Amino acid sequence: MLKKTILGLVLIAIILSTVSCSSSNPQSNQPIRAIWIEPQVAGDTVSIPVSEVENNWNIHFNLQTQEGDMDFMAYIVDGETYVRANICPPCRSIGFSLQQSTLVCDTCGTVFDAITGAGIEGACVAYPKAAVAYNLDNGNIIMKSIDLLAAYQDTITLTQPSEATAPSCHSGSDTPTAPSCCSSVDKPRAPSCCGGI
């Protein structure tokens, strides 16, 4: 009888720990690399399953438009879901890892605040990640194409010097002039010429 009671308590403890671990943000300091998913597009509405974001914490998706391909990300920080443009114009990256409450560019290592999208440090801080407005409906994140386009355009536009200081590898215009080292995809971090960290 004692063995059955102990076994029952152990099973309950395992179940409770599994449930609590699966419902909270990963607490490790390790970056969470994004996975690519396919959005559903119907007219001017774009949707992605909430479950994909909840199960993977950090996802990317591509939207083909008349203006060209545009990439976006969705991720969870502190229980809140965020959708943002997924591009780092100077280094041409379309990948960001989620590390606690920051986004880290997979190419140049620039760090952005995951909650506000603002640049924190690195070569590309002058290109904050603009948020996309969305609604939740039937287990999906629903976005309008016009809101996605606006966030993408806001992200690729260089912020004014009073808002963020452009690093030396930028010309100060809306067109980035990153050195060739920033376009390297075979290095996890860009060398010091790009302000790599």
VENPE-V666789 format. One line per field, one symbol per residue. psi: psi as a letter, one per 20 degrees, with the letter a starting at -180 (. if undefined). A space follows every 10 residues. Layout:
psi = ???
//
This chain:
psi = ghghgggghg gggggghggh hijrqpirjp qoqqqprpqp pocjppqqph hgghhihoqq qqpprhirpp qrqprppkip pqprqmqngg ikqkppqpnd kqpppigijq pqphghiqqg qrhkijmqoq qpqrqppljq opqqhhhggg gghhhippqq hhhqpprijq iiaioqlqrh hhjpijphqq rhijkq.
//
